[in-house]
Amino acid sequence: MKTPTPQLLSVSYAHPAQKKAAEAFASEHDLACQPLHKAQSELTLNFTEMQLEIIDLQNNMTLSVDFVGGSLGHRKKFGGGKGQTIAKAIGIKQGKPIPSVLDATAGLGKDSYVFACLGCPVTLVERSPIVAALVKDGIERASLNIEFSDTTKQGFKLHNCDALEYIHAITEDNKPDVIYLDPMYPEKKKSASVKKNMQILQKLLGHDLDTEEVLKVALEKADKRVVVKRPKGAPELQIGRSPTLKYESKGTRYDVYVI
């Protein structure tokens, strides 16, 4: 995936102390860089003392990754544990070994963190260098918190690369038990429930165009199952094979392909 054009995205810094880091990132990805108050693009990747964030300057929305507080911290404590639909979809069962998971479309890492909280070793793959930078920042900040230490010990590793290339490179010796896919799909524009993180990500990334190809390769490389997250009511991906199982929760369906 190409880095977004400067008209859509720039890099900024909230204070001169962050200027060096911001300029280094901007130079690496061929983006404009300026103090936050001078940013003219639709979105800006803003370096601050506390966190890395994306600001939608047109709609006055800010997005960052927080694995300790906020909604993810709340979900860890009150999210339903192994009874969650997503847990069933990846094959977590009483008396069965906890599966390793490759989240090949990690995005902001929310589902990856749910898997980690369930005890799974997780590998995150995110092709966008902008989104990967947000997740990396979130992991680094969370790692300062003792509650996050178990997550990193069991495995919570991020790779900024193309999912198709990463999956192709999997060998017989390092197959993940589960490959999880959550492709970007068009949101209903009339829906008032589209969350700000999705609004910003849709603007930044657009839609995944190679999901069916990724799924076909994933089926060759996963050891036990491939799980595809879809909107409830959306058609199955057309790969010449139907899902083995389906799990549904509010607004979401998990298509499970058992190997």
N, C-alpha and C positions, 0 to 999 in steps of 0.2 A: 504494500500500500504506500502510495506516495505521501510525503509530508504535505499537509494542506498548504495552499498558497498563502502568501502574506496578506492578501486582501481578506481572507477569512480568518487567519490566525496570525498573531504576533507573539513575541515574548516580552514580558515586562518585569519590572522589579519595584517593590513597594518602598525600598530604602536603598541608598547608595551602598550599603553593606552587602546587598544581594546582587549588585551590578555585575560583578565578575562571573558568578555562577550563571546568571541569566544570559550574559553575552556569550559564554562558552557554549551553552545549550543552543542558543540561536545560531551561532556560527556553524555548529555541527549539523544542524538541520535546515540551514539556508533560510532562516526566518529573520524578519526585522526585530530589533530590540530597542526599547525605550523605557523611560520611567512610566509608571502606571498612568499618571495623570496626562500623559501625552499619547497614549495608545489610541489608534484610530480604526483598528480592525474590528470585525464582528466579535471575535473571541480573542482572549489573550491568556497565555499560560503565564501566570504571575508568581514570581518568587517572593516569598515573605519570610520573615524571621521564624514564624511558627509552622508554616506548611507551604507546599506547592499546591496551586489551585488554578482552575480554569474559570475565568469570568466571562459571562455572556454580557458584553457591554451594551447591547441593544435592549436586552430584557432585564438587566440588573439582577442576574442570577449567578451564584458562585457554586462551584463543585470541587470537592476535595475527597480524599479517601481516608476514612477513620476506622480502623479495625478494633479499636478499644471502646470508644464512646459511641454516641449516636444510635442509629438504627441497628447497626451490626452488633454493638455491645448489648443492646436490648435483646436482640434475637438470640444471642448466645445464651443468655440467662433464661429467656422465656419462650424460645422458639419451638418447643415441642420435641426436641431431641430426636431419637431414632424413630419416633412415630410420625415424623414429617413425611409428606408425600415424596419429596425430593430424596429423602433417605431410602425409602422403599425403591425408588426408581434406580438408584445406583447399586442396589442389591444388598443393603445392610439388613441382616437378619440375626435374630438371637441365636447364639451358638455358632455362627459362621465367622470366619476371619474378616477383619476390617479390610475393605478393598483399597488399593492405591488408585488415585484418580488423576488423569491428565485432563485439565480443563483447557481445551484447545482454543477456546474463544473467550478468554478470561474477562475481558472488559475491565470493569472496576474491581473485580475480584470478590464480589459479594457472594456468589454461589460457591466459589472456591473456599471462602472462609467458612461457610456453612459445612462443607465437607471436612475441613480441618477440625472444626468444633465437634464433629462426629467421630474424630479420631483417625481420619484418613490421611496418609501421606499424599500431598497434593503438589502437582507441577502445574504452574500457570503459564500459558502461552498467549501473548497479546501482540498482534502485528503492528499496531499503531505505536510509534515511539512517544507520542504525546500522552496517550492513556497509560502506557507502560511506565512512564516517568511518574505519573500520579500514584500508581500502585506501588512503585518502588519507594516513593516518599512515605506512603502510608505504612509500608512494612518497616521502614527504618524508624519511624516515630513509634510504632507499636512495639518494636523490639526493646524499647526503653522501659516497657511496662512488664512487670513480672508475670502478669496474667497471660501474656502473649508468648512467653518463653516455651511453653509446652508445644505450641503450634509450630514454632521454628525447629524445635528438636525433632519432631516427628516427620518434618519435611513440608516446606512451604516455599518453593523456589520459583522465581519468575524468570521467564525468557522472553525477550523482545525479538520476535521473529515470526515468519509466516507459518501459519498452522500446517498448511499442506507440506511444506518443506520439512518441518519438524516431525510430522507423523511419518512421512516417507523414510526418514532416517532411523526410525525405531527398529531395533534388531530383536531376534528371538530371545536374547539375554536380558533385555530391559523393557519388555512389554508391560504397559500398565494394565491393571485389571479392568479399569473402566476408562473409556474416552468419552468426555462430556462435551456437547456442542450446544451453544446458545447463540445462534446467528442473529445478527441485526435484521429486523424485518420492519416493513413500513408500519408506522403507527397510524391509527385512525385520527385524522386531523380534527374531526368534530369532537373527539373525546376530551372531556375536561379533566380526566384522571391521569393524563400523561405527566409523569413526574419530571422534575427539572433536570435530573441527571440524564434521562432519556432524551429530552429535548436538546440538550447540549451535545450528547453523543451522536444523535441523528444528524445534527448540523455539522459536526466535526467529521464523522466517518461515513455517512451515507448508509447504504445497505450492503450486506455481504452477497456477492454474486457467484461464489464458488462453493456454496454449502453442500450441494449434492455431490460434487467431486470430492470434497473433504470427507463426507460421510462414507463414500465408497472405499477410500483408502483407510479410513479409521476401522472399518469392518475387517480389514486384512491385518491390522496391527494390534487391536485390543485383544486382551487375553480372555475376557469373560463377557463383556457387553459394551455396546455403544448406546449412549442416551442423548436424545435430541430434545431440547426444550422448545416448545412451540406455543403460540397463542391458542387458547381453547377455541375450537372450531376451525382452525387453519387446516389446509390440506396436508396430507403426508408428503414428505419429500419423495420425488419420483426417481427411484433407483432400481426399479424392477423387483423390489422386495418390500413386503409390508412389515411393520413392527411386530415383534413377538408379543409384546405386552404394551399396555398403555395405562398410565396413571394420571388422574386429573385432580387438580385443586382449583381454587377460585381463579378463573381467568387464564390458567396455564395447563398445558398437557405435556407429559413426558412420554415420548415414543422410545421404547426400549427394544433394541436389537440384540438378542442373546446370541453369542457366538456358538 
